Amino acid sequence: MDQSGNVQHSQPYNKRRGKQSIQFENPVYINASASIVGKKEGEGPLADLFDMVGEDDLFGCNTWEEAESSLQKDAVYLAMGKAKLDSGNVQYLFAGDLLGQSMATSFGMTAYEIPLFGLYGACSTCGESLSLGAMAVDGGFASCVVCVTSSHFASAEKEFRYPLEYGSQRPLSASWTVTGSGAFVLGSTRGENVQAAITGITTGKIVDYGLKDSMNMGCCMAPAACDVIYRNFIDFGRQPEDYDRIITGDLGSVGQRALIDLLAEKGYDISGNHMDCGMEIYDAAKQDTHAGGSGCGCAAVTLAAYVLKQLQEKRWKRVLFVPTGALLSKTSFNEGKTVPGIAHGVVIENI
Amino acid sequence: MDQSGNVQHSQPYNKRRGKQSIQFENPVYINASASIVGKKEGEGPLADLFDMVGEDDLFGCNTWEEAESSLQKDAVYLAMGKAKLDSGNVQYLFAGDLLGQSMATSFGMTAYEIPLFGLYGACSTCGESLSLGAMAVDGGFASCVVCVTSSHFASAEKEFRYPLEYGSQRPLSASWTVTGSGAFVLGSTRGENVQAAITGITTGKIVDYGLKDSMNMGCCMAPAACDVIYRNFIDFGRQPEDYDRIITGDLGSVGQRALIDLLAEKGYDISGNHMDCGMEIYDAAKQDTHAGGSGCGCAAVTLAAYVLKQLQEKRWKRVLFVPTGALLSKTSFNEGKTVPGIAHGVVIENI
């Protein structure tokens, strides 16, 4: 407050940092998280860390889309349970997925009867949901919100590419859509099982380098990731080493090289502490996933199952979590459009 | 602040009203708005009020999707111009459309290089964007944001129904997707051409009555509209007559009857002051639009071209603006799913 006793938070420059970032006035606590994945993810390097692994990818449903809805529903249920909350305690849901008209969210969230903000940022949606959820909490609009995103290999292949039955060949630059959903309970007060806190965000703009190869989404998204990470360094006056890890969502092995090169051109070397969720979730050689995992489930389940545990157990102090999205659709692909990228940065710390 | 001098805004109950609503601490000013529509809308009852009317629905582009992107781009450009701003002054874009993976937004907003939050709430997206945009401003995260949504008859028919060339017959309960885009400049300070202010919001949850008729979306959405309007009355302790108009997005003539009946069952009569944007934008009899207009462009252009002018010119004091969305996709329709609805309420006043 100022001398006249007026609350100053309605003056934006209090919270804004530089051109694209926000430093929250109070830490927004991640009081619980949950991750559910499919069979293939359950056979990968992070297998033991997920809360639930499906025996098959239908999860007892009749269609791939219903299966993805049930992933979201169950992830939210598990996360609320860990935080000892029920849907009556949650004031907003911030949710999204990759399907046309966000159908996994629409049919997965209905039963909770919680006011919902539907989001679409392709595979960056996890970062978008955490950003808006944290703004809702820090802005004094909610004491508790849940953020959830999902993807499903089969529903995504059907949505973006070819029916699985075609057995299409995939180039080595292609990624494998993660079957999974991650949910996060954010609160204004510290929960007893608090995992970490969101202290700031750097919100991305659409970046289009004119690339059109939907089988190399890592390179399509790398410029957007570079832009957000660079802005985060500038806006907060930080260097790569101020983060224990700089964690992109699903650039994969090809996109990672592009990102490291692009940031090197701007004078920043993140080769020592960059991590990509898509490269962590599968053993690319053994599991034939080529460049790595992708999908808004990829960053979400890796954050919930692996990253937050490192922060909670104090192995890491601060990370920059940067889910990355490739903005394309079947129609835009068929009309020969480019594949622009977007990324959303979230600063997460152990406190 | 409390006696200890602590700023209390981080305690949610300051701003929250009831279960689903927010009363903003300061009015969020709508400092400018713009509307662009297609040929058919330019021949309707609101023709003279739109900022721009296309000579044809391609707007000089090669595809319907590119045309919709250009609608969004031009609407934002016009709105920023009226507010004497350029993209450097705008801290966030809150944008969305009806297309799979929100392609109209992805290709329409790239050039502005403004941090973007992509949204999906079907035809309720205009209300969702104004709600989140107002939260960003009132929460102290931005001094200026732009909210934009669009729809296009031809791109929507292709996305949800059949190629236009099929000449499919449409039942009288069907609506006609509006070709248009509306953009709104929200600010924490009062602009010289301020039109009105957002003073509160009531955020909707997904409501599914089990209806499956995608050619009668008005009835699919009416329960969600009823729920939000009812919650708004309860949360703010208001009666229908506290609003000069209660304005739904695109229920059309069939959905309007359902909404009025549903609210009557809850003891509220809105028959005297209910207005539906879908019924205002076309002359249904002369223009063969059956139940009325729909699409996220419908509520957006009607708000920009008509509703805000009534508030700015003090003919109305306060309205409850409730864009309504039907949550379906080609896939969900083909898989025999229901059509749940969602609606987002925004309280707009002349001040």
Interface residues (C-beta under 8 A of the other chain):
Chain A: M1 G5 V7 H9 S10 Q11 P12 Y13 N14 K15 R16 Q20 I22 E25 N26 T63 E65 E66 Q91 Y92 G96 L98 L99 G100 Q101 S102 M103 S106 F107 M109 T110 Y112 E113 I114 P115 L116 F117 G118 L119 Y120 G121 A122 E128 S131 L132 M135 A136 V137 D138 G139 G140 F141 A142 S143 K158 E159 S188 T203 G204 K205 I206 V207 D208 L327 L328 S329 K330 T331 S332 E335 K337 P340 I342
Chain B: M1 G5 V7 H9 S10 Q11 P12 Y13 N14 K15 R16 Q20 I22 E25 N26 T63 E65 E66 Q91 Y92 G96 L98 L99 G100 Q101 S102 M103 S106 F107 M109 T110 Y112 E113 I114 P115 L116 F117 G118 L119 Y120 G121 A122 E128 S131 L132 M135 A136 V137 D138 G139 G140 F141 A142 S143 K158 E159 S188 T203 G204 K205 I206 V207 D208 L327 L328 S329 K330 T331 S332 E335 K337 P340 I342
